[in-house]
Amino acid sequence: MTDQMLEACTMATLLLGTDDPFGIDDDDLVRIHEELLAQRDIELFHGTDPAVLSQAMAAGEIVAGIRSRFVDNLLRAEGTDVGVARPREGPWSGMS
């Protein structure tokens, strides 16, 4: 997961099925907090460094992540097969 709080909270609101991730109320904040705590226990790391993400994916330490096309290009240049998921919830704008 990203280490940027706006992105992390937005992803948590989408995961929880909130209609508007930018129009949340106090009850939503409690649910977001609980979801982020639950995610902390199942994630390998939080970060936005493309080099760290590409190395972890190339090594097989992680098999999925929100990444930029830059990371895709790094992985492909090193011979790593890269795919793109199309979640039913819709794409994350600008990310694959």
Backbone bond lengths (Angstrom), bond angles and torsions (degrees), N, CA, C in turn:
res aa  C-N    CA-C-N  psi(-1)  N-CA   C-N-CA  omega(-1)  CA-C   N-CA-C  phi
1 M - - - 1.450 - - 1.525 108.68 -
2 T 1.288 114.54 153.11 1.456 120.90 178.49 1.527 111.39 -62.43
3 D 1.315 115.57 154.30 1.458 119.21 174.60 1.533 110.96 -98.28
4 Q 1.311 116.75 8.99 1.459 122.05 177.24 1.528 108.53 -92.39
5 M 1.316 117.98 122.15 1.459 121.91 -172.20 1.524 112.92 -62.34
6 L 1.329 119.07 -41.13 1.462 120.03 -179.91 1.524 110.29 -60.31
7 E 1.324 116.81 -45.91 1.461 120.15 -179.72 1.532 111.25 -67.22
8 A 1.323 117.11 -41.60 1.465 120.44 -179.82 1.523 110.76 -62.19
9 C 1.312 117.43 -45.59 1.467 120.67 179.79 1.522 111.26 -66.85
10 T 1.331 116.94 -38.98 1.460 120.09 178.57 1.525 110.43 -63.49
11 M 1.336 116.92 -43.42 1.463 119.94 178.18 1.525 110.75 -63.38
12 A 1.331 117.13 -39.23 1.470 120.00 179.04 1.524 110.77 -64.70
13 T 1.333 117.90 -39.55 1.465 119.49 179.19 1.522 110.74 -65.26
14 L 1.337 117.28 -38.34 1.467 120.34 178.17 1.521 110.41 -67.37
15 L 1.329 116.53 -40.23 1.456 121.02 178.08 1.530 111.17 -61.86
16 L 1.315 116.13 -37.15 1.465 121.47 -179.35 1.529 112.89 -80.35
17 G 1.331 116.85 -6.55 1.459 120.39 178.26 1.512 114.92 82.99
18 T 1.320 117.48 20.81 1.459 120.96 178.20 1.532 109.26 -66.09
19 D 1.321 116.74 135.05 1.469 120.76 -177.73 1.522 112.71 -64.49
20 D 1.325 117.11 -41.15 1.464 121.14 -177.63 1.527 108.83 -129.83
21 P 1.346 117.84 102.86 1.466 119.21 -176.87 1.524 113.74 -65.65
22 F 1.330 117.40 -11.95 1.463 120.08 179.67 1.520 112.20 -107.71
23 G 1.333 116.43 5.67 1.453 121.00 178.38 1.518 110.38 -127.95
24 I 1.302 116.06 58.81 1.460 120.86 -174.72 1.532 110.89 -94.79
25 D 1.331 114.51 157.74 1.462 119.57 178.00 1.534 109.52 -113.90
26 D 1.324 116.26 -175.14 1.470 120.93 -176.86 1.531 112.06 -61.75
27 D 1.338 117.05 -37.97 1.464 119.73 178.42 1.525 110.84 -64.95
28 D 1.349 116.07 -39.19 1.466 119.82 177.01 1.528 110.98 -62.58
29 L 1.332 116.73 -38.89 1.468 120.04 179.92 1.526 111.39 -61.11
30 V 1.326 116.47 -39.34 1.467 119.96 177.75 1.524 109.62 -63.59
31 R 1.345 117.45 -45.52 1.473 121.28 178.88 1.530 111.37 -63.48
32 I 1.331 117.38 -40.00 1.466 121.36 178.76 1.524 110.02 -62.68
33 H 1.326 116.19 -45.44 1.461 120.90 179.51 1.527 110.62 -58.58
34 E 1.332 116.56 -46.31 1.458 120.66 179.91 1.536 111.00 -63.33
35 E 1.329 117.27 -39.78 1.464 120.81 -179.95 1.524 111.19 -66.96
36 L 1.325 117.14 -42.46 1.466 119.87 178.88 1.528 111.17 -64.07
37 L 1.321 117.28 -37.24 1.467 119.87 175.95 1.530 110.82 -64.45
38 A 1.331 117.19 -41.06 1.467 120.74 178.72 1.527 110.68 -66.00
39 Q 1.327 117.37 -39.84 1.464 121.46 179.97 1.528 111.29 -66.30
40 R 1.320 116.57 -32.93 1.462 120.85 -178.78 1.528 111.40 -57.48
41 D 1.321 116.22 -34.84 1.461 120.51 -176.97 1.528 114.04 -77.90
42 I 1.340 118.19 -15.68 1.458 119.70 -177.19 1.529 113.08 -113.91
43 E 1.319 117.67 2.38 1.455 120.80 -178.99 1.517 110.64 -104.60
44 L 1.314 115.17 144.36 1.458 120.91 -179.84 1.528 111.38 -71.77
45 F 1.316 116.10 -45.25 1.464 119.71 178.92 1.519 110.15 -160.31
46 H 1.322 115.32 164.12 1.457 123.35 172.84 1.514 106.81 -111.52
47 G 1.310 117.72 133.82 1.445 118.78 178.15 1.500 113.42 179.89
48 T 1.315 115.09 163.97 1.460 121.50 177.65 1.518 111.73 -126.82
49 D 1.317 117.95 5.55 1.462 121.34 -179.13 1.527 109.33 -74.85
50 P 1.342 118.17 114.36 1.460 120.62 -177.92 1.523 113.48 -58.50
51 A 1.316 117.85 -34.15 1.465 120.47 -179.50 1.518 111.15 -67.01
52 V 1.324 117.26 -42.29 1.466 121.09 179.48 1.530 109.88 -65.30
53 L 1.331 116.66 -44.38 1.457 120.65 179.78 1.526 111.43 -63.53
54 S 1.325 117.35 -45.70 1.464 119.50 -178.02 1.524 110.91 -66.03
55 Q 1.320 118.25 -38.22 1.466 120.45 177.70 1.527 111.48 -65.27
56 A 1.333 116.75 -41.19 1.462 120.21 179.90 1.526 110.91 -66.46
57 M 1.334 117.18 -37.69 1.467 119.99 178.58 1.525 110.83 -70.91
58 A 1.329 117.52 -42.45 1.464 121.11 -179.84 1.525 111.07 -63.77
59 A 1.330 116.86 -33.81 1.468 121.09 -179.28 1.528 112.32 -81.41
60 G 1.337 117.11 -8.66 1.455 120.01 -179.08 1.517 113.55 82.17
61 E 1.342 117.54 9.38 1.465 120.39 178.75 1.521 111.27 -69.26
62 I 1.323 116.34 -32.42 1.460 121.45 174.34 1.529 107.81 -131.68
63 V 1.305 116.45 149.48 1.459 120.51 -177.59 1.520 112.55 -115.90
64 A 1.316 117.12 -8.13 1.459 120.49 179.32 1.509 109.02 -149.96
65 G 1.318 115.05 148.62 1.454 119.66 177.55 1.509 110.35 -176.20
66 I 1.299 116.12 157.63 1.457 120.58 173.51 1.515 105.88 -82.50
67 R 1.305 115.48 121.88 1.456 120.01 -174.29 1.513 109.13 -143.08
68 S 1.302 116.23 164.95 1.461 120.85 179.01 1.524 109.93 -92.38
69 R 1.294 115.63 168.50 1.468 120.56 175.66 1.535 110.19 -61.40
70 F 1.314 116.74 -28.13 1.463 121.14 177.69 1.526 110.59 -58.40
71 V 1.337 116.71 -44.88 1.464 120.96 178.58 1.527 109.95 -65.55
72 D 1.337 117.33 -41.74 1.468 120.35 176.07 1.523 110.71 -55.15
73 N 1.313 116.09 -46.54 1.465 120.47 -178.95 1.524 111.96 -64.08
74 L 1.334 117.35 -40.18 1.467 120.34 176.61 1.524 110.83 -60.45
75 L 1.334 116.10 -46.34 1.459 120.73 -178.64 1.526 111.72 -64.93
76 R 1.299 116.85 -44.43 1.472 120.31 179.80 1.524 111.11 -64.01
77 A 1.328 116.64 -38.08 1.472 120.32 179.09 1.518 111.30 -63.65
78 E 1.342 116.57 -28.29 1.464 121.20 178.92 1.527 111.80 -90.61
79 G 1.341 117.41 2.34 1.458 120.82 178.10 1.514 115.28 88.02
80 T 1.327 118.10 13.09 1.464 121.79 179.11 1.520 109.35 -88.34
81 D 1.333 116.58 130.61 1.456 121.72 178.07 1.523 109.02 -72.03
82 V 1.310 116.87 129.33 1.465 122.18 -176.92 1.521 109.04 -125.13
83 G 1.318 116.71 133.15 1.452 121.91 175.88 1.508 110.48 -121.35
84 V 1.313 115.15 171.22 1.456 121.00 -179.40 1.521 108.21 -126.94
85 A 1.318 116.45 128.89 1.463 121.76 176.74 1.524 109.03 -88.84
86 R 1.288 115.32 147.61 1.471 121.55 175.67 1.533 107.84 -120.57
87 P 1.350 116.62 83.75 1.470 118.89 -177.06 1.527 112.04 -62.87
88 R 1.309 116.24 147.08 1.459 119.85 -178.93 1.523 111.73 -63.94
89 E 1.333 116.33 -21.34 1.461 120.12 178.87 1.521 111.83 -74.37
90 G 1.320 116.44 -11.93 1.462 121.54 179.74 1.500 112.15 107.93
91 P 1.317 116.49 164.05 1.474 120.04 -177.49 1.526 111.52 -76.78
92 W 1.312 114.09 154.43 1.467 120.74 172.85 1.520 105.39 -85.96
93 S 1.288 118.32 119.95 1.460 123.25 -171.29 1.513 112.57 -51.89
94 G 1.333 116.38 122.07 1.448 121.94 176.26 1.503 114.53 80.37
95 M 1.312 117.85 -0.18 1.471 121.19 -177.79 1.525 108.72 -120.37
96 S 1.353 114.34 162.92 1.467 117.57 177.06 1.515 109.14 -132.50
